[in-house]
Amino acid sequence: MYYRFGKVFYFTSVFFFIFLLLYFYSGLSDTIGLGLDEDNSITRLLEKQTFFYGMIAAFLVLNAVVLFTPKSIETKANKRLHRIFPIGDPYRDYILAWFYSFGGIVNLNLALMAFFVYSINNQEVIATSQFTFFFYLLPALLVIWGVGLFVILMGKFKQVKGA
């Protein structure tokens, strides 16, 4: 049951990332900067199309890596994983929910990266200092999700050890 919430969160984050990337892409100039100097001048210039296709490539690769394991569990393609997490096992639901929600967190981090580049290049409209909370929140969520995976796996090991 939990993994369905993870799937909803994941697919919502996919649409959110695509929407924000297209919105920010339309608002950028032809040459964009990826960083700021000490005197707030833009550094590391890059073509807008290179940034866009790089973000799409990162999105596709990261999502393929994150979703490989849950899809192999759901479709029973990996017999070892299916034996560890059989249908009806509560930890199967937890691990599937974790992977889908982790994919959502990764997509939100990619959207945040696109937003950061947009805010660097549009300092007169959006100052990056206004959104520093989000720049620390989403990486912290990655750490929390890593701890969550550790907790799920420790519970599964205890279940297997007790059986």
Order of alpha helices (4+ residues) and beta strands (2+ residues): alpha-beta-beta-alpha-alpha-alpha-alpha
